[in-house]
Structures are given as structure tokens and as C-alpha cells.
Amino acid sequence: MRLTAFTDISLRIVMRLAVAHRDELLTTRVVADMVAVPYSHAAKAVARLSELGLVEARRGRGGGLQLTERGRAASVGEVVRSLEIAGDVVGCEDDPPCPLRAACRLRTALRQAQEAFYASLDTVTIASLVASPTGPVLLSLPSPE
């Protein structure tokens, strides 16, 4: 299974925010540059992460981004499920529809594999993702001058 670029960008942003000092507020532009993603993509990811209650985004002077306690405690599986587009792994109902769809066992096997993938990510928290050696690397990412 392959995650969308949107989910990858969102997870990178969450990881960088997870290692920020409690009083450190980073702007979307700074975080985008740090994790090497286009600003427009980061802005969309931050908006979605904010909707999910994982990131607090404050506007204006003195504003910035912070990971919420919910975001810090969230499992990677929970985050990925929330960001990925729900649906089948394969397009059984595409146009034209698969002629095997009425008696197919592949779709069920792929759904089970997808759930096993998410279940394995449920055991990983955002906080555990940024433990050493990852945390120090995230903190060393250069910010734009």
C-alpha cells in the first residue's frame, strides 16, 4: 500500500511540530521549508490537521503552529486513516466495472491487508516517532533566514 503525498506531507509536519519547544511557534512557511514541501501543499495539510484537532494554527502577529495534546498522543494509524481517502484498494466498480466483482475474493483479501496495515500503525504514536534518533534530526532541519 502506498500513502498519498498529502498524508506524507501531513505526517512530516506533525513530526516536526512534535519536537518543537512548548513556546516555539513555527509558521506554515517555515515548516514547509524545513520538511522540503511546497508551501501550498503544506497550507492544505495544516488546514486539514487543524480540522482534525491535531494542530493548533493561530493567525496574525505572534501566531503560528503548535501540535495539540491530542496530536501528540494520536496513533499514526488514526492520523493516516483520517487523511487517506476511504475506499477499496482496487477499483472494482470503475468504468468499466471488473467482471469478477460478483464472485471476487481479491477485494476481501486486500481489505483485510489494508486493515492489518492500519492496525500495525495503531501501535505507533506521534510521540514515539520523534524519539531519538529522529527527534534530533528534526530539530536540526534548517529554517529559512
C-alpha positions in Angstrom: 0.0 0.0 0.0 1.2 3.5 -0.8 0.2 6.6 1.1 -0.8 9.7 -0.7 1.7 12.6 -0.9 -0.8 14.6 1.2 -0.6 12.1 4.0 3.2 12.0 3.8 3.4 15.8 4.0 1.0 15.9 6.9 3.0 13.3 8.9 6.2 15.2 8.3 4.6 18.4 9.5 3.2 16.7 12.6 6.6 15.1 13.4 8.4 18.5 13.1 5.8 20.2 15.3 6.1 17.3 17.8 9.7 18.2 18.6 9.1 22.0 18.8 9.7 23.5 22.2 6.4 24.4 24.0 6.8 28.1 23.5 8.1 27.8 19.9 5.6 28.8 17.2 6.5 27.9 13.7 4.8 29.4 10.6 3.4 27.1 7.9 6.0 28.6 5.5 8.9 27.8 7.9 7.7 24.3 8.5 7.2 23.7 4.8 10.7 24.8 4.1 12.1 22.6 6.9 10.4 19.5 5.7 11.0 20.3 2.0 7.5 20.6 0.7 5.8 23.3 -1.3 4.1 26.0 0.8 0.7 25.5 -0.9 0.7 21.8 -0.1 1.8 22.4 3.5 -1.0 25.0 3.9 -3.6 22.5 2.8 -2.2 19.8 5.1 -2.1 22.3 8.1 -5.7 23.2 7.4 -6.8 19.5 7.5 -4.7 18.8 10.6 -6.3 21.7 12.3 -9.8 20.5 11.4 -8.8 17.1 12.9 -7.7 18.8 16.1 -4.1 17.6 15.8 -2.6 21.1 15.2 -3.5 24.5 16.6 -3.0 27.2 14.0 -3.0 30.8 15.3 -3.2 33.6 12.8 -1.6 37.0 12.8 1.2 38.6 14.7 2.5 36.2 17.3 0.7 33.3 15.6 2.0 30.0 14.4 1.5 26.3 14.6 1.6 24.0 17.6 0.8 20.3 18.0 -2.1 19.8 20.3 -2.0 17.2 23.1 -4.4 15.2 21.0 -1.9 15.3 18.2 1.0 14.3 20.4 -0.9 11.3 21.7 -2.5 10.3 18.4 -1.6 7.0 16.8 -0.1 7.0 13.3 -2.9 4.7 12.3 -5.5 7.1 13.4 -3.9 10.0 11.6 -3.4 8.0 8.4 -7.0 6.8 8.4 -8.2 10.4 8.8 -6.1 11.7 5.9 -6.3 8.9 3.4 -9.3 8.7 1.0 -11.6 5.9 2.2 -12.3 3.3 -0.4 -11.3 0.0 -1.8 -7.7 -0.7 -2.7 -8.7 -1.8 -6.2 -11.3 -0.2 -8.4 -13.9 -3.0 -8.7 -16.6 -0.5 -9.7 -14.6 1.5 -12.1 -15.8 2.1 -15.6 -15.9 -0.5 -17.0 -16.5 -2.5 -13.8 -14.5 -5.6 -13.1 -16.3 -8.7 -14.5 -15.2 -10.7 -11.4 -16.7 -8.3 -8.8 -19.7 -10.5 -8.0 -17.6 -13.5 -7.0 -14.2 -11.9 -6.2 -12.1 -12.9 -3.2 -9.3 -10.5 -4.0 -11.2 -7.4 -2.8 -11.8 -9.1 0.6 -8.2 -10.1 0.9 -7.0 -6.6 0.0 -9.4 -5.0 2.5 -8.0 -7.3 5.2 -4.4 -6.5 4.3 -5.3 -2.8 4.3 -6.8 -3.1 7.8 -3.7 -5.0 9.0 -1.6 -2.2 7.7 -3.6 0.4 9.7 -3.7 -1.8 12.7 0.1 -2.1 12.8 0.3 1.8 12.6 -2.2 2.0 15.5 0.6 0.8 17.9 2.8 3.8 16.9 2.2 7.2 18.4 3.4 10.5 17.1 5.5 10.9 20.2 7.2 7.6 19.6 8.0 8.6 16.0 10.1 11.5 17.2 12.2 9.7 19.8 15.9 9.6 19.2 17.4 9.4 16.6 14.6 11.1 14.7 13.9 14.0 17.1 17.4 15.4 17.0 17.4 15.2 13.2 14.1 17.1 13.0 15.4 19.8 15.3 18.5 20.2 13.1 16.5 20.9 10.0 17.5 24.4 8.8 14.9 27.1 8.9 14.9 29.8 6.2 16.6 33.0 7.1 
